[in-house]
Each structure stands twice: as C-alpha cells, then as structure tokens.
Amino acid sequence: MTRCLKVNPEHPEPDVIAEAAAVIRGGGLVAFPTETVYGLGANALDAQAVVGIFRAKERPSNDPLIVHLADAAQLSSVVAEVPDVARDLAAEFWPGPLTLVLPRGPQIPDEVTAGGDTVAVRVPAHPVARALIAAAGVPIAAPSANRFGRVSPTCADHVMADLSGRIDLVLDGGRTQVGVESTVLSLWPDIPTILRPGGIARESLERLLGSVDVRQPSSAEGETLISPGTTIKHYAPRAKTTLYRGEREAVLARIRRDVSDYVAKGVTVGVLAAEEDLALLMDLPAVYRSVGSITSMEQIAQQLFASLRSLDAAGVMVILARDFGPSGLGLAIRDRLTRAAAGDVIVVTETSD
C-alpha cells in the first residue's frame, strides 16, 4: 500500500519530513512536491533504490534522472567539476527550476545517468522538497512522479492515480506553483544549450550567458539520453493530441473546422485553449478546458498538465490544443504540448485549406 501524508507546503512538519526521510534512507520511494511538478525520489547514491524508480514508473533505463540537492554548496559532492559559469547560474537561479548538466562525480551510480558521463543536478525551491533532502542527508534522484511518458503530476491525487501501490509514500503538499518541469541546461562541453525548456525562460538565461541554444527533441529509439524529458513523445495524455501553431484567429478557425469534422465522424473532441478563446469556440459540441488567460503564461503553465488530465478523465478521443508562442514560459508550454502530441503539429496560415 502507498501511504499519503498531508504536509504543510510552507512550513513542513518535522515529524512528517522525518518519516519520509527514513523511507529514503532505507532505500524506498517517496513522491514529494517541488515548485515545478511532483517528483518521485530515491537515494541518488543507492543504485538499487534508483532502480526502483525505473520499475515503478516503467521508465526505460536509457532515460537519466535529475539529482536534487538541498543547497548549492553540495554541488561539488555529485559532479567532477564545477565551472565558474555553473557557480554564477546557481547564485542567480538556485533554489529554483533550473537543472544543470555537468560531468558526473564518481559517487553517482550509472543507474542515475543511464551510464553517461554527465549528471543533471538542481536545487528545488519548494520548502517540502528542500526539507526532505536535508533530513535524508543524501542527494535525491527524482523524475516526475507518474507513469513514464504520461502527463506529469501537479498534485498528490495525480501521483496516486498513476503510482498507488507502486511506491512507499506520497507527501501531499497541495498543488505545485510553476506547473511545468525545470529548464535543463547543458554546460558541457561547449555552448550552453537548453535540452528541455522549463520554468526558467531562455531570455532570463541569455541575460546572464549571452546566446543560448535550444536542442530539438530526440526521435531516436534506444539511444542514451543526457537529459530527462527529451523524447519526441512525452507528457502525453491517452487521447490523441494535435497542436496548432500560427496566428490566433487562423488557428481558432482551423480548430473550429476540425472539431466539426471530428464530430461528424462520431469522434468525441476535447479542446485546450485560453479563456479568451472559448467565446469563439464553445458553440461547437466539444469538451473544453481553459488553461487561463492569454495574458499570463505563468497561469497557463500552472494549469497545463491538470487540464490535459481532466480531458483524459472526460473520455475524449482526441485533444486539439493551440500554441501560445515561444516567448518566456511559452517555450516550455510549446515543448510540452509538442511532445504530448508526439510531434503532430499543424502550422496554420491565413491561406490554409
């Protein structure tokens, strides 16, 4: 049985944290809130405990994990080298939703890095996460707390829906704040490169680093990855998903047409859109979920995964979603929706048929 314990998200109770830390030290699995999504944690220095994460999630062994630290001062204990740029980034963005990829230290087992030469590391900002890592006294390896490839969890109920009976404990600290995973930034060996857009915007990194590249998703099967969340299909609902990119009016017109076509074929349709879009769409017979106002990428990111899960729960057969542009958190939202759609992206122009 998987136990679920309530915990104060701002001032976590020491006895609850101590109980969870004992599970980690004993080689068990604990799901806990971070500021991004819920993570599924194990002792990063215990290879067998880490294997348990892969087993619980049904995650392929070529997909590495992120190592979570309680404090930036611990970075040198898990990596072979800490370049000055990493120290600068840590000073600016930690604790927070930025993961750095650096040469791994000898104490990190192959199971964490998928046998690769680098390790992904971050210091989370959530009080519960930091308290748990500190109390456990070990770095914690933690991917998102869901079945592999599925929509990430932003509340404890999502975790229980996917992993109940597969893990030891869930710390229920309420809903997460950012809603999408951390930005993964590779600093090795050359130009700083975003491997996965996330909670720290590219623009924020470029103010410190200058030019930052963005790597495209991988579609290769079986290759060893250097970052989690980089396969072309990920964060995916059960329903077939399509993402529409282009000018708002043209995109909404195309979605209207496609909803009508699906309905005529007897297909149940879900539509994921901004609050401002719904007045132009809701006269059609579909299931609608608003992710918030187009004026707030933060709100859209926070509600994205919960809305996808809600459409799945409604039993829709297909989900049609619109893109929100590449600026700020929009890049991370685009990334998640592109992977949710397994690359099924329709670029709409004014002249599209």
One Martini backbone bead per residue (centre of mass of N, CA, C, O) as a GRO file, in nm:
protein
  353
    1MET     BB    1   0.098   0.036   0.019
    2THR     BB    2   0.021   0.375  -0.025
    3ARG     BB    3   0.107   0.650   0.141
    4CYS     BB    4  -0.062   0.961   0.258
    5LEU     BB    5   0.079   1.279   0.353
    6LYS     BB    6   0.026   1.558   0.502
    7VAL     BB    7   0.173   1.888   0.418
    8ASN     BB    8   0.314   2.179   0.476
    9PRO     BB    9   0.430   2.385   0.221
   10GLU     BB   10   0.578   2.609   0.414
   11HIS     BB   11   0.571   2.425   0.707
   12PRO     BB   12   0.703   2.149   0.753
   13GLU     BB   13   0.669   1.879   0.937
   14PRO     BB   14   0.912   1.712   1.102
   15ASP     BB   15   0.777   1.427   1.132
   16VAL     BB   16   0.708   1.386   0.835
   17ILE     BB   17   0.990   1.423   0.720
   18ALA     BB   18   1.128   1.200   0.886
   19GLU     BB   19   0.965   0.967   0.765
   20ALA     BB   20   1.052   1.011   0.470
   21ALA     BB   21   1.362   1.001   0.515
   22ALA     BB   22   1.365   0.703   0.609
   23VAL     BB   23   1.276   0.586   0.341
   24ILE     BB   24   1.515   0.682   0.177
   25ARG     BB   25   1.743   0.551   0.352
   26GLY     BB   26   1.593   0.254   0.306
   27GLY     BB   27   1.528   0.249  -0.025
   28GLY     BB   28   1.286   0.413  -0.094
   29LEU     BB   29   0.976   0.573  -0.210
   30VAL     BB   30   0.915   0.933  -0.268
   31ALA     BB   31   0.663   1.160  -0.305
   32PHE     BB   32   0.708   1.513  -0.399
   33PRO     BB   33   0.705   1.846  -0.384
   34THR     BB   34   0.758   2.095  -0.614
   35GLU     BB   35   0.749   2.385  -0.797
   36THR     BB   36   0.670   2.218  -1.050
   37VAL     BB   37   0.651   1.904  -0.973
   38TYR     BB   38   0.619   1.592  -0.892
   39GLY     BB   39   0.839   1.373  -0.729
   40LEU     BB   40   1.044   1.066  -0.749
   41GLY     BB   41   1.222   0.946  -0.473
   42ALA     BB   42   1.576   0.863  -0.423
   43ASN     BB   43   1.871   0.749  -0.348
   44ALA     BB   44   2.138   0.851  -0.548
   45LEU     BB   45   2.360   0.635  -0.406
   46ASP     BB   46   2.138   0.400  -0.464
   47ALA     BB   47   2.100   0.181  -0.708
   48GLN     BB   48   1.849   0.014  -0.616
   49ALA     BB   49   1.664   0.252  -0.561
   50VAL     BB   50   1.672   0.364  -0.850
   51VAL     BB   51   1.550   0.117  -0.987
   52GLY     BB   52   1.270   0.159  -0.854
   53ILE     BB   53   1.185   0.395  -1.029
   54PHE     BB   54   1.179   0.248  -1.302
   55ARG     BB   55   0.973   0.036  -1.216
   56ALA     BB   56   0.734   0.219  -1.127
   57LYS     BB   57   0.731   0.387  -1.416
   58GLU     BB   58   0.833   0.234  -1.667
   59ARG     BB   59   1.133   0.315  -1.728
   60PRO     BB   60   1.382   0.363  -1.925
   61SER     BB   61   1.735   0.323  -1.883
   62ASN     BB   62   1.812   0.572  -2.097
   63ASP     BB   63   1.670   0.768  -1.876
   64PRO     BB   64   1.762   1.007  -1.689
   65LEU     BB   65   1.824   1.173  -1.383
   66ILE     BB   66   1.761   1.399  -1.126
   67VAL     BB   67   1.957   1.571  -0.894
   68HIS     BB   68   1.881   1.660  -0.559
   69LEU     BB   69   1.943   1.946  -0.361
   70ALA     BB   70   1.957   2.153  -0.074
   71ASP     BB   71   2.236   2.286  -0.182
   72ALA     BB   72   2.483   2.440  -0.367
   73ALA     BB   73   2.728   2.334  -0.188
   74GLN     BB   74   2.679   2.021  -0.299
   75LEU     BB   75   2.776   2.000  -0.594
   76SER     BB   76   3.075   1.879  -0.556
   77SER     BB   77   2.954   1.586  -0.458
   78VAL     BB   78   2.833   1.507  -0.780
   79VAL     BB   79   3.072   1.641  -0.934
   80ALA     BB   80   3.381   1.686  -1.105
   81GLU     BB   81   3.293   1.987  -1.199
   82VAL     BB   82   3.292   2.356  -1.130
   83PRO     BB   83   3.220   2.597  -1.309
   84ASP     BB   84   3.175   2.930  -1.306
   85VAL     BB   85   2.898   2.928  -1.453
   86ALA     BB   86   2.758   2.749  -1.243
   87ARG     BB   87   2.787   2.944  -1.005
   88ASP     BB   88   2.631   3.176  -1.134
   89LEU     BB   89   2.363   3.022  -1.176
   90ALA     BB   90   2.317   2.939  -0.885
   91ALA     BB   91   2.310   3.230  -0.767
   92GLU     BB   92   2.056   3.315  -0.952
   93PHE     BB   93   1.851   3.024  -0.955
   94TRP     BB   94   1.914   2.922  -0.668
   95PRO     BB   95   1.650   2.820  -0.587
   96GLY     BB   96   1.509   2.634  -0.871
   97PRO     BB   97   1.402   2.573  -1.226
   98LEU     BB   98   1.721   2.459  -1.259
   99THR     BB   99   1.916   2.247  -1.469
  100LEU     BB  100   2.239   2.098  -1.457
  101VAL     BB  101   2.488   1.984  -1.688
  102LEU     BB  102   2.751   1.768  -1.572
  103PRO     BB  103   3.011   1.617  -1.468
  104ARG     BB  104   3.040   1.334  -1.310
  105GLY     BB  105   3.066   1.174  -1.024
  106PRO     BB  106   3.176   0.873  -0.875
  107GLN     BB  107   2.913   0.845  -0.675
  108ILE     BB  108   2.741   0.817  -0.929
  109PRO     BB  109   2.540   0.606  -1.063
  110ASP     BB  110   2.450   0.473  -1.363
  111GLU     BB  111   2.139   0.473  -1.314
  112VAL     BB  112   2.113   0.789  -1.320
  113THR     BB  113   2.285   0.839  -1.619
  114ALA     BB  114   2.273   0.597  -1.822
  115GLY     BB  115   2.603   0.582  -1.837
  116GLY     BB  116   2.693   0.859  -1.843
  117ASP     BB  117   2.914   1.154  -1.804
  118THR     BB  118   2.659   1.294  -1.690
  119VAL     BB  119   2.477   1.525  -1.466
  120ALA     BB  120   2.169   1.616  -1.328
  121VAL     BB  121   2.116   1.934  -1.147
  122ARG     BB  122   1.931   2.052  -0.847
  123VAL     BB  123   1.760   2.320  -0.657
  124PRO     BB  124   1.488   2.333  -0.496
  125ALA     BB  125   1.223   2.560  -0.369
  126HIS     BB  126   1.064   2.375  -0.206
  127PRO     BB  127   1.024   2.321   0.126
  128VAL     BB  128   0.976   2.012   0.119
  129ALA     BB  129   1.212   1.925  -0.054
  130ARG     BB  130   1.442   2.049   0.118
  131ALA     BB  131   1.373   1.905   0.382
  132LEU     BB  132   1.405   1.616   0.280
  133ILE     BB  133   1.699   1.625   0.187
  134ALA     BB  134   1.820   1.716   0.454
  135ALA     BB  135   1.708   1.477   0.631
  136ALA     BB  136   1.835   1.242   0.462
  137GLY     BB  137   2.148   1.318   0.374
  138VAL     BB  138   2.086   1.294   0.059
  139PRO     BB  139   2.068   1.271  -0.253
  140ILE     BB  140   1.790   1.311  -0.488
  141ALA     BB  141   1.637   1.113  -0.712
  142ALA     BB  142   1.402   1.280  -0.957
  143PRO     BB  143   1.135   1.236  -1.121
  144SER     BB  144   0.839   1.223  -1.221
  145ALA     BB  145   0.521   1.115  -1.057
  146ASN     BB  146   0.484   0.895  -1.312
  147ARG     BB  147   0.419   0.747  -1.573
  148PHE     BB  148   0.576   0.692  -1.844
  149GLY     BB  149   0.491   0.962  -2.069
  150ARG     BB  150   0.302   1.102  -1.901
  151VAL     BB  151   0.135   1.317  -1.729
  152SER     BB  152   0.220   1.533  -1.512
  153PRO     BB  153   0.226   1.606  -1.165
  154THR     BB  154   0.042   1.871  -0.954
  155CYS     BB  155  -0.069   1.647  -0.753
  156ALA     BB  156  -0.138   1.386  -0.545
  157ASP     BB  157  -0.366   1.255  -0.712
  158HIS     BB  158  -0.193   1.201  -0.962
  159VAL     BB  159   0.002   1.007  -0.827
  160MET     BB  160  -0.203   0.796  -0.729
  161ALA     BB  161  -0.318   0.725  -1.011
  162ASP     BB  162  -0.026   0.604  -1.110
  163LEU     BB  163   0.134   0.482  -0.812
  164SER     BB  164  -0.041   0.313  -0.659
  165GLY     BB  165   0.141   0.038  -0.515
  166ARG     BB  166   0.456   0.132  -0.613
  167ILE     BB  167   0.494   0.305  -0.353
  168ASP     BB  168   0.537   0.425  -0.028
  169LEU     BB  169   0.516   0.760  -0.055
  170VAL     BB  170   0.313   1.062  -0.006
  171LEU     BB  171   0.350   1.412  -0.026
  172ASP     BB  172   0.095   1.645   0.057
  173GLY     BB  173   0.137   1.994  -0.075
  174GLY     BB  174  -0.031   2.035  -0.306
  175ARG     BB  175  -0.004   2.253  -0.545
  176THR     BB  176   0.182   2.356  -0.785
  177GLN     BB  177   0.324   2.652  -0.928
  178VAL     BB  178   0.451   2.618  -1.217
  179GLY     BB  179   0.376   2.313  -1.381
  180VAL     BB  180   0.662   2.284  -1.500
  181GLU     BB  181   0.951   2.188  -1.557
  182SER     BB  182   1.265   2.220  -1.566
  183THR     BB  183   1.534   2.363  -1.685
  184VAL     BB  184   1.770   2.222  -1.915
  185LEU     BB  185   2.129   2.281  -1.883
  186SER     BB  186   2.404   2.263  -2.083
  187LEU     BB  187   2.776   2.289  -2.000
  188TRP     BB  188   2.850   2.028  -2.187
  189PRO     BB  189   3.125   2.142  -2.361
  190ASP     BB  190   2.999   2.410  -2.475
  191ILE     BB  191   2.738   2.554  -2.551
  192PRO     BB  192   2.477   2.662  -2.408
  193THR     BB  193   2.202   2.419  -2.365
  194ILE     BB  194   1.874   2.354  -2.417
  195LEU     BB  195   1.710   2.045  -2.358
  196ARG     BB  196   1.473   2.175  -2.165
  197PRO     BB  197   1.220   2.353  -2.130
  198GLY     BB  198   1.108   2.583  -1.856
  199GLY     BB  199   1.089   2.774  -1.560
  200ILE     BB  200   1.332   2.901  -1.717
  201ALA     BB  201   1.392   3.133  -1.929
  202ARG     BB  202   1.584   3.203  -2.193
  203GLU     BB  203   1.607   3.510  -2.141
  204SER     BB  204   1.732   3.484  -1.856
  205LEU     BB  205   1.991   3.336  -1.945
  206GLU     BB  206   2.091   3.549  -2.159
  207ARG     BB  207   2.153   3.776  -1.953
  208LEU     BB  208   2.405   3.601  -1.845
  209LEU     BB  209   2.527   3.431  -2.123
  210GLY     BB  210   2.383   3.494  -2.372
  211SER     BB  211   2.384   3.272  -2.594
  212VAL     BB  212   2.122   3.014  -2.638
  213ASP     BB  213   2.053   2.704  -2.703
  214VAL     BB  214   1.813   2.472  -2.870
  215ARG     BB  215   1.709   2.156  -2.843
  216GLN     BB  216   1.575   1.901  -3.005
  217PRO     BB  217   1.396   1.644  -3.014
  218SER     BB  218   1.406   1.299  -2.980
  219SER     BB  219   1.354   0.996  -3.206
  220ALA     BB  220   1.539   0.795  -3.096
  221GLU     BB  221   1.591   0.461  -3.031
  222GLY     BB  222   1.784   0.374  -2.738
  223GLU     BB  223   1.928   0.613  -2.670
  224THR     BB  224   2.136   0.795  -2.481
  225LEU     BB  225   2.049   1.026  -2.256
  226ILE     BB  226   2.116   1.364  -2.100
  227SER     BB  227   1.799   1.402  -2.059
  228PRO     BB  228   1.507   1.449  -1.948
  229GLY     BB  229   1.236   1.501  -2.157
  230THR     BB  230   1.350   1.440  -2.493
  231THR     BB  231   1.133   1.304  -2.624
  232ILE     BB  232   0.886   1.326  -2.863
  233LYS     BB  233   0.727   1.146  -2.652
  234HIS     BB  234   0.550   1.323  -2.394
  235TYR     BB  235   0.324   1.418  -2.173
  236ALA     BB  236   0.086   1.207  -2.240
  237PRO     BB  237  -0.212   1.147  -2.323
  238ARG     BB  238  -0.438   0.920  -2.434
  239ALA     BB  239  -0.520   1.114  -2.625
  240LYS     BB  240  -0.512   1.235  -2.920
  241THR     BB  241  -0.278   1.494  -3.020
  242THR     BB  242  -0.305   1.841  -3.134
  243LEU     BB  243  -0.106   2.107  -3.264
  244TYR     BB  244  -0.151   2.464  -3.307
  245ARG     BB  245   0.010   2.695  -3.531
  246GLY     BB  246  -0.027   3.054  -3.514
  247GLU     BB  247  -0.253   3.263  -3.566
  248ARG     BB  248  -0.518   3.289  -3.377
  249GLU     BB  249  -0.753   3.311  -3.582
  250ALA     BB  250  -0.659   3.076  -3.765
  251VAL     BB  251  -0.652   2.856  -3.552
  252LEU     BB  252  -0.950   2.871  -3.456
  253ALA     BB  253  -1.071   2.810  -3.731
  254ARG     BB  254  -0.941   2.528  -3.760
  255ILE     BB  255  -1.058   2.404  -3.506
  256ARG     BB  256  -1.352   2.433  -3.583
  257ARG     BB  257  -1.337   2.252  -3.832
  258ASP     BB  258  -1.225   1.994  -3.688
  259VAL     BB  259  -1.449   1.953  -3.491
  260SER     BB  260  -1.672   1.912  -3.699
  261ASP     BB  261  -1.542   1.666  -3.837
  262TYR     BB  262  -1.531   1.479  -3.592
  263VAL     BB  263  -1.831   1.484  -3.513
  264ALA     BB  264  -1.932   1.365  -3.787
  265LYS     BB  265  -1.761   1.087  -3.701
  266GLY     BB  266  -1.803   1.038  -3.376
  267VAL     BB  267  -1.594   1.219  -3.227
  268THR     BB  268  -1.451   1.295  -2.925
  269VAL     BB  269  -1.379   1.632  -2.820
  270GLY     BB  270  -1.096   1.819  -2.714
  271VAL     BB  271  -1.026   2.154  -2.579
  272LEU     BB  272  -0.731   2.359  -2.560
  273ALA     BB  273  -0.751   2.686  -2.402
  274ALA     BB  274  -0.811   3.001  -2.366
  275GLU     BB  275  -1.036   3.202  -2.227
  276GLU     BB  276  -1.060   3.395  -2.484
  277ASP     BB  277  -1.141   3.152  -2.689
  278LEU     BB  278  -1.423   3.029  -2.605
  279ALA     BB  279  -1.627   3.225  -2.747
  280LEU     BB  280  -1.524   3.097  -3.041
  281LEU     BB  281  -1.608   2.768  -2.961
  282MET     BB  282  -1.862   2.676  -2.758
  283ASP     BB  283  -2.083   2.606  -2.988
  284LEU     BB  284  -1.941   2.345  -2.996
  285PRO     BB  285  -1.933   1.981  -2.961
  286ALA     BB  286  -1.728   1.999  -2.690
  287VAL     BB  287  -1.453   1.968  -2.470
  288TYR     BB  288  -1.358   2.216  -2.233
  289ARG     BB  289  -1.033   2.378  -2.152
  290SER     BB  290  -0.898   2.607  -1.944
  291VAL     BB  291  -0.562   2.770  -1.885
  292GLY     BB  292  -0.634   3.067  -1.908
  293SER     BB  293  -0.478   3.355  -1.963
  294ILE     BB  294  -0.301   3.506  -2.224
  295THR     BB  295  -0.157   3.713  -2.012
  296SER     BB  296  -0.058   3.424  -1.857
  297MET     BB  297   0.189   3.194  -1.863
  298GLU     BB  298   0.186   3.102  -1.569
  299GLN     BB  299  -0.105   2.999  -1.565
  300ILE     BB  300  -0.085   2.799  -1.799
  301ALA     BB  301   0.140   2.622  -1.683
  302GLN     BB  302  -0.007   2.544  -1.416
  303GLN     BB  303  -0.272   2.410  -1.588
  304LEU     BB  304  -0.189   2.210  -1.811
  305PHE     BB  305  -0.181   1.917  -1.691
  306ALA     BB  306  -0.460   1.917  -1.555
  307SER     BB  307  -0.616   1.958  -1.823
  308LEU     BB  308  -0.527   1.700  -1.965
  309ARG     BB  309  -0.636   1.508  -1.748
  310SER     BB  310  -0.931   1.604  -1.766
  311LEU     BB  311  -0.980   1.513  -2.058
  312ASP     BB  312  -0.927   1.218  -2.011
  313ALA     BB  313  -1.151   1.183  -1.791
  314ALA     BB  314  -1.382   1.262  -2.011
  315GLY     BB  315  -1.319   1.066  -2.276
  316VAL     BB  316  -1.165   1.163  -2.500
  317MET     BB  317  -1.015   1.099  -2.823
  318VAL     BB  318  -0.939   1.404  -2.874
  319ILE     BB  319  -0.688   1.674  -2.881
  320LEU     BB  320  -0.708   2.031  -2.911
  321ALA     BB  321  -0.431   2.260  -2.941
  322ARG     BB  322  -0.285   2.567  -2.863
  323ASP     BB  323  -0.049   2.789  -2.916
  324PHE     BB  324   0.167   3.046  -2.717
  325GLY     BB  325   0.442   3.065  -2.797
  326PRO     BB  326   0.813   3.141  -2.734
  327SER     BB  327   0.777   3.320  -2.489
  328GLY     BB  328   0.907   3.239  -2.224
  329LEU     BB  329   0.693   2.998  -2.108
  330GLY     BB  330   0.597   2.927  -2.396
  331LEU     BB  331   0.825   2.726  -2.467
  332ALA     BB  332   0.746   2.507  -2.260
  333ILE     BB  333   0.456   2.470  -2.356
  334ARG     BB  334   0.525   2.387  -2.641
  335ASP     BB  335   0.693   2.142  -2.567
  336ARG     BB  336   0.472   1.978  -2.419
  337LEU     BB  337   0.265   1.975  -2.656
  338THR     BB  338   0.446   1.845  -2.869
  339ARG     BB  339   0.489   1.580  -2.703
  340ALA     BB  340   0.193   1.509  -2.656
  341ALA     BB  341   0.170   1.497  -2.991
  342ALA     BB  342   0.422   1.359  -3.118
  343GLY     BB  343   0.460   1.601  -3.345
  344ASP     BB  344   0.156   1.691  -3.403
  345VAL     BB  345   0.186   1.966  -3.614
  346ILE     BB  346  -0.005   2.253  -3.709
  347VAL     BB  347   0.053   2.495  -3.952
  348VAL     BB  348  -0.115   2.801  -3.964
  349THR     BB  349  -0.258   2.983  -4.222
  350GLU     BB  350  -0.455   3.202  -4.388
  351THR     BB  351  -0.441   2.982  -4.649
  352SER     BB  352  -0.548   2.745  -4.526
  353ASP     BB  353  -0.752   2.455  -4.594
   0.00000   0.00000   0.00000
